[in-house]
Amino acid sequence: MNKKTIVVKFGTSTLTQGSPKLNSPHMMEIVRQIAQLHNDGFRIVIVTSGAIAAGRHYLNHPQLPPTIASKQLLAAVGQSQLIQAWEKLFAIYDIHIGQLLLTRADIEDRERFLNARDTLHALLDNHIIPVINENDAVATAEIKVGDNDNLSALVAILVQAEQLYLLTDQQGLFDSDPRKNPGAKLIPVVEQITDHIRSIAGGSGTNLGTGGMMTKIIAADVATRSGIETIIAPGNRPNVIADLAYEQNIGTKFIAHQSDRLESRKQWLFAAPSAGIITIDDGAKNAILEQNKSLLPAGIINVEGLFSRGEVVKIRTQSGKDIALGMPRYNSDALQLIKGRKSADIENVLGYEYGAVAMHRDDMIILS
């Protein structure tokens, strides 16, 4: 039975439970829940914080200047400690994990986006749990507040997830700061993220991590606009991940916008000018327009422009009409070599292959 794809983001405070190091017993409980869902058929993707905290503990809390280089040093040391912790715990359940270190640039660059997407789907298809973290050690810009919150929303779009769980040290979103107001009330459901919702989101909750409630609201806004239900929930609640997966009401649920999830993802992808033109024959035109099919190499007549895999190009008919925009799975040089050929010939011609299609239907927008 096919189950939904869920992205679960763990903040540093959740993994450390307020201590200065990773809390192994709590991480073991997290892994137990994910292993249960994994075995039940759910497709789980982990976005994990905690590298800087792990590095600081591993180096015995060194006195470092408050610079970006110091944070990058701690991230570089701590990342291996963090992934080892996840790996050892999942090994208890005979579950393999695969590590991806990403930055926003990897998501925004189309060729790198496709590479990351292909890797994630390959891992999930082979029952391997992806574990993703921001690549803080080589970040060229300052490590901003909430990078992993925002990254988790982009990852959820990347894998076309149904749900995104943002686990934190808070019970959810309250109508005022519960640390200052004991009478603050939990908001169970947010239909729409308004200026009022943004105004009641506080700042960073701990000094161990970089995230705060505001960054989670921003992440929820990104995800829900792409049709992905988002839930902010307490990471220390017993069985919270499994209970959320099985539709128990916990924390604050942000309702996904009622739109076509795939089309929303495409709108996010195609905000770029076209880098080239692929001219196709009538058979390919009919397959795309009438049968909702992908573009095969055999249907390509001509390739114009120099473009990389994943850049946006126009699909043009022999009569000169542009019928679609899309992201090809091969660059312009490769398409020149395989145009007009059968899909079975791709690997023999190129020496590699990214699949049997030149452009997948999911990576295509039909022009009106």
QUILIN-V757547 format. One record per helix or strand of 2 or more residues. SS is the DSSP state (hx for helix, st for strand). FROM is the first residue (numbers start at 0). TO is the last residue. If there is no record, write none. Layout:
# QUILIN-V757547
ss/from/to
SS/FROM/TO
SS/FROM/TO
This chain:
# QUILIN-V757547
ss/from/to
st/4/9
hx/11/15
hx/23/38
st/42/47
hx/50/57
hx/67/90
st/96/101
hx/103/107
hx/109/124
st/128/133
hx/135/137
hx/146/157
st/162/167
st/188/189
hx/194/198
hx/212/224
st/228/233
hx/239/244
st/251/253
hx/260/268
st/276/279
hx/281/288
hx/296/298
st/299/303
st/311/315
st/321/326
hx/331/337
hx/342/349
hx/360/362
st/363/365
